[in-house]
Amino acid sequence: MLAKSVLQRLQTVKMNSDEQDCRRQFHRVAVPVGEFVLLETQKQQYKVTEISEGGLCLESQNDLPLGTLIRGKLFYDGKERFMISGQVLRSEKMDNSNHFKIVVKASTITTPTVIAFQSYIIRTYGTESADDE
């Protein structure tokens, strides 16, 4: 039982250091308030709030345990754009809300994918939305 507790703690530390590495390494593109980006899995749909080469930041009414594997399709501009496969690094309850902020590490998101999304945001909302990040 003690070994299981130690293993879970080590996994949490590993996940947290992975998340810190992703934050430093990748440029994140925030989804503007007026835009609806969706990650659809077999079980649920999630609102996407940020996209980077390292992963996604999601908003959900349901909590997801650390380490949960997620696989689904990402939609924006009313179209299916690409597949996502990743693992939950962090989940925390949002302030003044019954929603959770979920950070997913996803190695399936490429630099051209993020650039295409950022270009779409700039074409749709102008350069001021890109400067806000």
C-alpha positions as YAML, in Angstrom:
chain: A
units: angstrom
residues:
- id: 1
  name: MET
  ca: [0.00, 0.00, 0.00]
- id: 2
  name: LEU
  ca: [2.86, 2.36, 0.83]
- id: 3
  name: ALA
  ca: [4.54, 1.48, -2.48]
- id: 4
  name: LYS
  ca: [1.34, 2.36, -4.37]
- id: 5
  name: SER
  ca: [1.15, 5.73, -2.58]
- id: 6
  name: VAL
  ca: [4.79, 6.49, -3.40]
- id: 7
  name: LEU
  ca: [4.25, 5.49, -7.04]
- id: 8
  name: GLN
  ca: [1.21, 7.79, -7.35]
- id: 9
  name: ARG
  ca: [3.21, 10.65, -5.83]
- id: 10
  name: LEU
  ca: [6.08, 10.06, -8.27]
- id: 11
  name: GLN
  ca: [3.63, 10.02, -11.19]
- id: 12
  name: THR
  ca: [2.18, 13.34, -9.99]
- id: 13
  name: VAL
  ca: [5.66, 14.89, -9.75]
- id: 14
  name: LYS
  ca: [6.53, 13.52, -13.23]
- id: 15
  name: MET
  ca: [3.29, 14.88, -14.71]
- id: 16
  name: ASN
  ca: [3.87, 18.28, -13.10]
- id: 17
  name: SER
  ca: [7.44, 18.49, -14.43]
- id: 18
  name: ASP
  ca: [6.17, 17.45, -17.91]
- id: 19
  name: GLU
  ca: [3.61, 20.26, -17.76]
- id: 20
  name: GLN
  ca: [6.27, 22.80, -16.73]
- id: 21
  name: ASP
  ca: [8.47, 21.67, -19.64]
- id: 22
  name: CYS
  ca: [5.53, 22.11, -22.06]
- id: 23
  name: ARG
  ca: [4.80, 25.60, -20.75]
- id: 24
  name: ARG
  ca: [8.37, 26.72, -21.38]
- id: 25
  name: GLN
  ca: [8.82, 24.96, -24.70]
- id: 26
  name: PHE
  ca: [5.63, 25.68, -26.66]
- id: 27
  name: HIS
  ca: [3.80, 28.81, -27.75]
- id: 28
  name: ARG
  ca: [0.14, 28.66, -26.69]
- id: 29
  name: VAL
  ca: [-2.72, 30.08, -28.72]
- id: 30
  name: ALA
  ca: [-5.72, 31.15, -26.64]
- id: 31
  name: VAL
  ca: [-9.18, 30.61, -28.07]
- id: 32
  name: PRO
  ca: [-11.03, 33.97, -28.18]
- id: 33
  name: VAL
  ca: [-14.20, 34.24, -26.10]
- id: 34
  name: GLY
  ca: [-16.44, 34.40, -29.20]
- id: 35
  name: GLU
  ca: [-14.96, 31.26, -30.79]
- id: 36
  name: PHE
  ca: [-16.15, 27.74, -30.04]
- id: 37
  name: VAL
  ca: [-13.49, 25.03, -30.36]
- id: 38
  name: LEU
  ca: [-14.59, 21.54, -29.44]
- id: 39
  name: LEU
  ca: [-12.77, 18.32, -28.58]
- id: 40
  name: GLU
  ca: [-15.16, 15.41, -29.10]
- id: 41
  name: THR
  ca: [-14.35, 11.98, -27.63]
- id: 42
  name: GLN
  ca: [-16.49, 8.85, -27.57]
- id: 43
  name: LYS
  ca: [-17.69, 9.72, -24.05]
- id: 44
  name: GLN
  ca: [-17.86, 13.52, -23.88]
- id: 45
  name: GLN
  ca: [-17.35, 16.89, -25.54]
- id: 46
  name: TYR
  ca: [-14.90, 19.44, -24.11]
- id: 47
  name: LYS
  ca: [-14.56, 23.17, -24.73]
- id: 48
  name: VAL
  ca: [-10.97, 23.96, -25.81]
- id: 49
  name: THR
  ca: [-9.52, 27.18, -24.34]
- id: 50
  name: GLU
  ca: [-5.87, 26.94, -25.51]
- id: 51
  name: ILE
  ca: [-3.91, 25.01, -28.14]
- id: 52
  name: SER
  ca: [-0.14, 24.46, -28.40]
- id: 53
  name: GLU
  ca: [2.23, 21.90, -29.90]
- id: 54
  name: GLY
  ca: [2.44, 20.43, -26.39]
- id: 55
  name: GLY
  ca: [-1.27, 19.93, -25.85]
- id: 56
  name: LEU
  ca: [-4.59, 21.51, -24.97]
- id: 57
  name: CYS
  ca: [-6.30, 23.29, -22.15]
- id: 58
  name: LEU
  ca: [-9.92, 22.17, -21.80]
- id: 59
  name: GLU
  ca: [-12.96, 23.23, -19.82]
- id: 60
  name: SER
  ca: [-15.39, 20.57, -18.62]
- id: 61
  name: GLN
  ca: [-18.22, 20.03, -16.17]
- id: 62
  name: ASN
  ca: [-16.59, 16.73, -15.23]
- id: 63
  name: ASP
  ca: [-13.25, 16.21, -13.53]
- id: 64
  name: LEU
  ca: [-10.70, 13.87, -15.14]
- id: 65
  name: PRO
  ca: [-8.14, 12.01, -13.02]
- id: 66
  name: LEU
  ca: [-4.43, 12.64, -13.52]
- id: 67
  name: GLY
  ca: [-3.04, 10.32, -16.20]
- id: 68
  name: THR
  ca: [-6.38, 9.71, -17.97]
- id: 69
  name: LEU
  ca: [-5.87, 9.01, -21.68]
- id: 70
  name: ILE
  ca: [-7.94, 11.14, -24.07]
- id: 71
  name: ARG
  ca: [-8.49, 10.51, -27.76]
- id: 72
  name: GLY
  ca: [-10.82, 12.54, -29.93]
- id: 73
  name: LYS
  ca: [-11.44, 14.91, -32.81]
- id: 74
  name: LEU
  ca: [-10.88, 18.66, -32.64]
- id: 75
  name: PHE
  ca: [-13.41, 20.92, -34.39]
- id: 76
  name: TYR
  ca: [-13.29, 24.65, -35.15]
- id: 77
  name: ASP
  ca: [-14.96, 26.84, -37.75]
- id: 78
  name: GLY
  ca: [-17.67, 24.17, -37.92]
- id: 79
  name: LYS
  ca: [-15.29, 21.56, -39.36]
- id: 80
  name: GLU
  ca: [-13.37, 18.55, -38.09]
- id: 81
  name: ARG
  ca: [-9.71, 19.60, -38.12]
- id: 82
  name: PHE
  ca: [-7.50, 16.86, -36.62]
- id: 83
  name: MET
  ca: [-7.26, 13.96, -34.18]
- id: 84
  name: ILE
  ca: [-5.94, 14.43, -30.64]
- id: 85
  name: SER
  ca: [-4.38, 11.76, -28.49]
- id: 86
  name: GLY
  ca: [-3.06, 12.73, -25.07]
- id: 87
  name: GLN
  ca: [-2.91, 12.33, -21.32]
- id: 88
  name: VAL
  ca: [-4.28, 14.51, -18.49]
- id: 89
  name: LEU
  ca: [-1.47, 16.38, -16.70]
- id: 90
  name: ARG
  ca: [-3.64, 18.51, -14.43]
- id: 91
  name: SER
  ca: [-7.27, 19.07, -13.50]
- id: 92
  name: GLU
  ca: [-8.49, 21.76, -11.15]
- id: 93
  name: LYS
  ca: [-11.84, 23.27, -10.24]
- id: 94
  name: MET
  ca: [-12.28, 26.72, -11.75]
- id: 95
  name: ASP
  ca: [-13.02, 29.69, -9.48]
- id: 96
  name: ASN
  ca: [-16.71, 30.63, -9.12]
- id: 97
  name: SER
  ca: [-17.77, 27.78, -11.40]
- id: 98
  name: ASN
  ca: [-18.84, 24.17, -11.43]
- id: 99
  name: HIS
  ca: [-16.37, 23.54, -14.27]
- id: 100
  name: PHE
  ca: [-12.87, 22.08, -14.31]
- id: 101
  name: LYS
  ca: [-9.78, 23.33, -16.16]
- id: 102
  name: ILE
  ca: [-7.99, 20.29, -17.61]
- id: 103
  name: VAL
  ca: [-4.49, 20.35, -19.11]
- id: 104
  name: VAL
  ca: [-3.78, 17.58, -21.63]
- id: 105
  name: LYS
  ca: [-0.33, 16.72, -22.97]
- id: 106
  name: ALA
  ca: [-0.76, 15.70, -26.62]
- id: 107
  name: SER
  ca: [2.23, 14.95, -28.84]
- id: 108
  name: THR
  ca: [-0.09, 14.60, -31.86]
- id: 109
  name: ILE
  ca: [-0.41, 18.38, -32.32]
- id: 110
  name: THR
  ca: [2.20, 19.67, -34.79]
- id: 111
  name: THR
  ca: [3.63, 23.15, -35.30]
- id: 112
  name: PRO
  ca: [1.84, 23.53, -38.69]
- id: 113
  name: THR
  ca: [-1.45, 22.62, -36.97]
- id: 114
  name: VAL
  ca: [-0.99, 25.37, -34.35]
- id: 115
  name: ILE
  ca: [0.08, 27.88, -37.03]
- id: 116
  name: ALA
  ca: [-3.02, 27.02, -39.10]
- id: 117
  name: PHE
  ca: [-5.22, 27.56, -36.03]
- id: 118
  name: GLN
  ca: [-3.52, 30.86, -35.19]
- id: 119
  name: SER
  ca: [-3.92, 32.00, -38.82]
- id: 120
  name: TYR
  ca: [-7.63, 31.16, -38.63]
- id: 121
  name: ILE
  ca: [-7.97, 33.20, -35.41]
- id: 122
  name: ILE
  ca: [-6.16, 36.20, -36.97]
- id: 123
  name: ARG
  ca: [-8.27, 36.03, -40.16]
- id: 124
  name: THR
  ca: [-11.46, 35.81, -38.10]
- id: 125
  name: TYR
  ca: [-10.73, 38.18, -35.19]
- id: 126
  name: GLY
  ca: [-7.82, 40.34, -36.40]
- id: 127
  name: THR
  ca: [-4.31, 40.70, -35.06]
- id: 128
  name: GLU
  ca: [-5.44, 42.14, -31.71]
- id: 129
  name: SER
  ca: [-6.73, 38.70, -30.64]
- id: 130
  name: ALA
  ca: [-3.29, 37.17, -31.34]
- id: 131
  name: ASP
  ca: [-1.56, 39.94, -29.36]
- id: 132
  name: ASP
  ca: [-3.68, 39.24, -26.26]
- id: 133
  name: GLU
  ca: [-2.01, 35.89, -25.55]
...
